[in-house]
Amino acid sequence: MKSFILSSALGAVAIATIFACSHRTIEFERSSDGGASPPTFTEGDAASADDATMLISYCPATSCTGNTMTCPTSRFPCDVDLRTDKENCGACGVRCPGLSACTNGTCAIDSCSGRFRDCNGSIEDGCETRVGTNDNCNDCGDVCTDPTRPCISLGNDTYQCGCPSGQTVCGGLCYDLSADDRNCAACGEACDPTGGGAPSYPNVYYGCVAGQCGNAKCAQGFADCNKDFADGCETEMGTVENCGGCGIACEPGQVCGSEMGKAVCQCAAGLKLCGSHCRDLQVDPWNCGACGVVCMESYAGTSQVIGQCIYGSCVYECAVGWGDCNGDPSDSCETNLRSDPSNCGGCGVHCAKDQPCIGGRCAVEPCPDGGTSVQ
């Protein structure tokens, strides 16, 4: 049997008692006189008396445990975790600069944005390398060695050596020379949109088809849906009746939006188009009740409060590790339940005198007498 009492609500003596059961094998033999005499018992593999019972006692700690530390900027004893605190990484006062974060007590670049990477592993110069070059195409050390396949952009800050199949590099970008009006059959060969004086039709211009200029094409956003070229490209795309193609109608309540440059029907029932995205205004904290209504995610630049959208209204609750212990809504969730010895793990939970609160628990340590009696 094992029983544990690791801490009390008032941070008093915490006791952990472990009873180690002795394991015995008991065998008996029936008497040879038909039961007139009692059976004979023998004991095998008996455990020693010293192993039968073990008592371990814990007392309130008065010093920091694990990787915690009290630093000059501390508000409470032992409220700094040297493994993760960016202002005290590995030791008090060691601040991780810029975009770096503290991981296992060491400053390291947390993340880089856009076209930049941390290729030299130094936090001093941050994300020093720009990708999209022949030396570092899509990532550090991604070298484009073939001069005919230079590093080109695929959009969204992604790159690769050379163009996809069917495309050719022109000025550092990839084009389909069989259909591109500015690079028709060869780089830089632009088509005359008037066709050199060819007949004019509504929403029609002359461009590149099969690598040759002079072919009538619909202007962007229009199509020839009635197949009567006399009225040109008469149908506007991007409407609920013709969303991305002739006759492609959106369902009732949907709108024709844009995804990756293409017109598509968007927003199922219950969703609303906010900008270029469909949102559920009943639960979306960034569009709560209406587009653009943001439920607060933090309070005073901290992570003390979490804002949620419930039935189209913003509702706030204390984040894990924080509490509203003074009952004053003006300062929201003001109490750090992970390190405040007067509110350790919960409002009003007091640790003993000089006993630190570490991780939301009043810290304990083995009693000075070696753990053989309760103090």
MOVEN-V12802 format. One record per residue. N is the residue number from 1. RES is the residue in three letters. PSI is psi in radians with two decimals (999 if undefined). NEAR is the number of other ideal C-beta (glycine too) atoms within 8 Angstrom. Layout:
BEGIN
((N	RES	PSI	NEAR) (N	RES	PSI	NEAR))
END
This chain:
BEGIN
((1	MET	2.43	4) (2	LYS	2.35	5) (3	SER	2.38	6) (4	PHE	2.33	6) (5	ILE	1.69	9) (6	LEU	-0.45	8) (7	SER	2.68	8) (8	SER	2.90	9) (9	ALA	-0.53	4) (10	LEU	0.12	8) (11	GLY	0.39	14) (12	ALA	-2.84	7) (13	VAL	2.28	10) (14	ALA	2.31	13) (15	ILE	2.31	8) (16	ALA	2.04	10) (17	THR	2.19	9) (18	ILE	2.08	8) (19	PHE	2.04	9) (20	ALA	1.96	8) (21	CYS	2.35	6) (22	SER	2.43	8) (23	HIS	2.05	6) (24	ARG	2.58	9) (25	THR	1.99	7) (26	ILE	2.17	8) (27	GLU	2.56	8) (28	PHE	2.65	8) (29	GLU	2.34	7) (30	ARG	2.59	6) (31	SER	2.66	11) (32	SER	-0.08	4) (33	ASP	0.42	6) (34	GLY	0.26	5) (35	GLY	0.02	6) (36	ALA	-0.53	5) (37	SER	2.63	5) (38	PRO	2.73	4) (39	PRO	2.81	7) (40	THR	2.22	7) (41	PHE	2.43	7) (42	THR	2.53	8) (43	GLU	2.28	8) (44	GLY	2.60	8) (45	ASP	0.75	6) (46	ALA	2.38	7) (47	ALA	2.67	9) (48	SER	2.71	6) (49	ALA	-0.50	5) (50	ASP	-0.44	4) (51	ASP	-0.13	8) (52	ALA	-0.76	9) (53	THR	2.33	5) (54	MET	2.22	7) (55	LEU	2.15	10) (56	ILE	2.26	9) (57	SER	2.49	15) (58	TYR	2.49	13) (59	CYS	2.84	12) (60	PRO	2.33	15) (61	ALA	2.62	10) (62	THR	0.07	6) (63	SER	2.88	7) (64	CYS	2.62	11) (65	THR	2.81	9) (66	GLY	-2.26	5) (67	ASN	0.24	7) (68	THR	2.76	12) (69	MET	2.62	11) (70	THR	1.98	9) (71	CYS	2.89	9) (72	PRO	-0.47	5) (73	THR	0.04	7) (74	SER	2.52	11) (75	ARG	-0.60	5) (76	PHE	2.78	11) (77	PRO	2.40	10) (78	CYS	0.56	16) (79	ASP	0.13	11) (80	VAL	2.19	13) (81	ASP	1.89	7) (82	LEU	-0.22	14) (83	ARG	-0.50	9) (84	THR	-0.16	7) (85	ASP	2.01	10) (86	LYS	-0.46	11) (87	GLU	-0.29	8) (88	ASN	1.24	15) (89	CYS	1.86	14) (90	GLY	-0.47	9) (91	ALA	2.74	7) (92	CYS	2.35	10) (93	GLY	-0.07	8) (94	VAL	1.81	9) (95	ARG	2.32	8) (96	CYS	2.17	13) (97	PRO	2.77	8) (98	GLY	-2.22	6) (99	LEU	-0.01	9) (100	SER	2.77	13) (101	ALA	2.87	10) (102	CYS	2.05	13) (103	THR	2.07	8) (104	ASN	0.66	4) (105	GLY	0.22	9) (106	THR	2.36	8) (107	CYS	2.31	12) (108	ALA	2.70	9) (109	ILE	2.18	11) (110	ASP	-0.93	6) (111	SER	2.63	5) (112	CYS	2.72	10) (113	SER	2.68	5) (114	GLY	-2.23	5) (115	ARG	0.16	6) (116	PHE	2.59	10) (117	ARG	2.77	11) (118	ASP	1.63	13) (119	CYS	-0.44	9) (120	ASN	-0.02	7) (121	GLY	0.24	4) (122	SER	2.28	7) (123	ILE	-0.23	12) (124	GLU	-0.66	5) (125	ASP	0.18	6) (126	GLY	-2.39	12) (127	CYS	1.52	10) (128	GLU	-0.29	9) (129	THR	2.28	11) (130	ARG	2.16	8) (131	VAL	3.04	15) (132	GLY	0.21	9) (133	THR	2.91	8) (134	ASN	-0.41	8) (135	ASP	-0.53	5) (136	ASN	1.44	14) (137	CYS	-1.37	15) (138	ASN	-0.19	8) (139	ASP	3.08	8) (140	CYS	2.24	9) (141	GLY	0.09	6) (142	ASP	1.60	10) (143	VAL	2.32	8) (144	CYS	1.85	11) (145	THR	-0.38	4) (146	ASP	2.03	7) (147	PRO	-0.45	4) (148	THR	-0.13	5) (149	ARG	1.20	9) (150	PRO	3.00	11) (151	CYS	2.20	11) (152	ILE	2.77	13) (153	SER	2.37	8) (154	LEU	0.07	7) (155	GLY	2.82	5) (156	ASN	0.64	4) (157	ASP	0.60	7) (158	THR	2.58	8) (159	TYR	2.85	11) (160	GLN	2.79	9) (161	CYS	2.03	12) (162	GLY	2.85	10) (163	CYS	2.77	9) (164	PRO	2.86	5) (165	SER	2.34	4) (166	GLY	-0.01	5) (167	GLN	2.78	10) (168	THR	2.53	10) (169	VAL	2.22	13) (170	CYS	1.96	10) (171	GLY	0.58	5) (172	GLY	-0.01	7) (173	LEU	2.83	8) (174	CYS	2.38	9) (175	TYR	2.61	11) (176	ASP	1.81	8) (177	LEU	-0.16	13) (178	SER	-0.21	10) (179	ALA	-0.10	8) (180	ASP	2.17	10) (181	ASP	-0.38	11) (182	ARG	-0.22	8) (183	ASN	1.32	12) (184	CYS	1.93	15) (185	ALA	-0.44	8) (186	ALA	2.70	7) (187	CYS	2.30	10) (188	GLY	-0.05	7) (189	GLU	1.60	9) (190	ALA	2.46	8) (191	CYS	2.63	12) (192	ASP	1.99	9) (193	PRO	-0.29	8) (194	THR	-0.13	9) (195	GLY	0.41	10) (196	GLY	0.62	7) (197	GLY	0.28	4) (198	ALA	2.83	9) (199	PRO	2.54	3) (200	SER	2.41	5) (201	TYR	2.71	11) (202	PRO	2.29	7) (203	ASN	0.59	9) (204	VAL	2.48	13) (205	TYR	3.01	9) (206	TYR	2.19	15) (207	GLY	-2.71	11) (208	CYS	2.19	13) (209	VAL	2.22	9) (210	ALA	0.59	6) (211	GLY	0.28	8) (212	GLN	2.40	9) (213	CYS	3.01	11) (214	GLY	0.15	9) (215	ASN	2.34	10) (216	ALA	2.30	9) (217	LYS	2.60	10) (218	CYS	2.45	10) (219	ALA	2.71	9) (220	GLN	2.30	4) (221	GLY	0.05	6) (222	PHE	2.77	12) (223	ALA	2.73	10) (224	ASP	1.50	11) (225	CYS	-0.47	9) (226	ASN	0.02	7) (227	LYS	0.45	5) (228	ASP	1.77	7) (229	PHE	-0.15	9) (230	ALA	-0.57	5) (231	ASP	0.28	8) (232	GLY	-2.53	12) (233	CYS	1.55	12) (234	GLU	-0.30	11) (235	THR	2.22	11) (236	GLU	2.25	7) (237	MET	2.91	12) (238	GLY	0.26	10) (239	THR	2.88	8) (240	VAL	-0.36	9) (241	GLU	-0.54	6) (242	ASN	1.39	15) (243	CYS	1.65	15) (244	GLY	-0.05	11) (245	GLY	2.78	8) (246	CYS	2.20	7) (247	GLY	0.06	7) (248	ILE	1.68	9) (249	ALA	2.48	8) (250	CYS	2.71	10) (251	GLU	2.76	7) (252	PRO	2.34	3) (253	GLY	-0.24	6) (254	GLN	2.85	11) (255	VAL	2.83	9) (256	CYS	1.91	13) (257	GLY	-2.89	12) (258	SER	2.34	9) (259	GLU	2.16	8) (260	MET	0.65	4) (261	GLY	0.09	4) (262	LYS	2.50	7) (263	ALA	2.22	9) (264	VAL	2.65	10) (265	CYS	2.37	12) (266	GLN	2.78	11) (267	CYS	1.84	10) (268	ALA	3.09	8) (269	ALA	2.38	4) (270	GLY	-0.15	5) (271	LEU	2.74	9) (272	LYS	2.47	10) (273	LEU	2.00	12) (274	CYS	1.91	9) (275	GLY	-2.06	5) (276	SER	0.28	6) (277	HIS	2.58	6) (278	CYS	2.34	11) (279	ARG	2.53	12) (280	ASP	1.80	9) (281	LEU	-0.15	13) (282	GLN	-0.45	9) (283	VAL	-0.13	7) (284	ASP	1.96	10) (285	PRO	-0.24	11) (286	TRP	-0.24	7) (287	ASN	1.27	13) (288	CYS	1.90	14) (289	GLY	-0.49	9) (290	ALA	2.76	7) (291	CYS	2.32	9) (292	GLY	-0.07	6) (293	VAL	1.91	9) (294	VAL	2.23	10) (295	CYS	2.27	13) (296	MET	2.30	9) (297	GLU	-0.37	8) (298	SER	2.92	9) (299	TYR	2.18	9) (300	ALA	0.67	6) (301	GLY	0.18	4) (302	THR	-3.11	6) (303	SER	0.63	7) (304	GLN	-0.51	12) (305	VAL	2.44	15) (306	ILE	2.21	9) (307	GLY	2.29	12) (308	GLN	2.66	10) (309	CYS	2.00	15) (310	ILE	2.06	8) (311	TYR	0.67	4) (312	GLY	0.18	8) (313	SER	2.51	8) (314	CYS	2.26	12) (315	VAL	2.40	9) (316	TYR	2.55	10) (317	GLU	2.75	7) (318	CYS	2.40	10) (319	ALA	2.84	10) (320	VAL	2.25	3) (321	GLY	-0.02	7) (322	TRP	2.65	13) (323	GLY	2.68	10) (324	ASP	1.46	12) (325	CYS	-0.34	9) (326	ASN	-0.05	7) (327	GLY	0.29	5) (328	ASP	1.92	7) (329	PRO	-0.27	6) (330	SER	-0.50	4) (331	ASP	0.21	6) (332	SER	-2.37	12) (333	CYS	1.51	11) (334	GLU	-0.24	10) (335	THR	2.26	12) (336	ASN	1.75	10) (337	LEU	-0.15	14) (338	ARG	-0.33	10) (339	SER	-0.12	12) (340	ASP	1.95	11) (341	PRO	-0.23	14) (342	SER	-0.19	7) (343	ASN	1.14	13) (344	CYS	1.80	15) (345	GLY	-0.24	8) (346	GLY	2.72	8) (347	CYS	2.28	9) (348	GLY	0.04	7) (349	VAL	1.88	12) (350	HIS	2.37	9) (351	CYS	2.87	14) (352	ALA	2.94	10) (353	LYS	2.28	3) (354	ASP	0.15	7) (355	GLN	2.07	13) (356	PRO	2.71	18) (357	CYS	2.03	17) (358	ILE	2.07	13) (359	GLY	0.50	4) (360	GLY	0.24	9) (361	ARG	2.48	10) (362	CYS	2.17	16) (363	ALA	2.46	14) (364	VAL	2.85	10) (365	GLU	2.79	10) (366	PRO	2.48	9) (367	CYS	2.66	12) (368	PRO	-0.42	6) (369	ASP	0.13	8) (370	GLY	0.05	6) (371	GLY	0.52	9) (372	THR	-0.05	6) (373	SER	2.81	7) (374	VAL	2.23	7) (375	GLN	999	8))
END
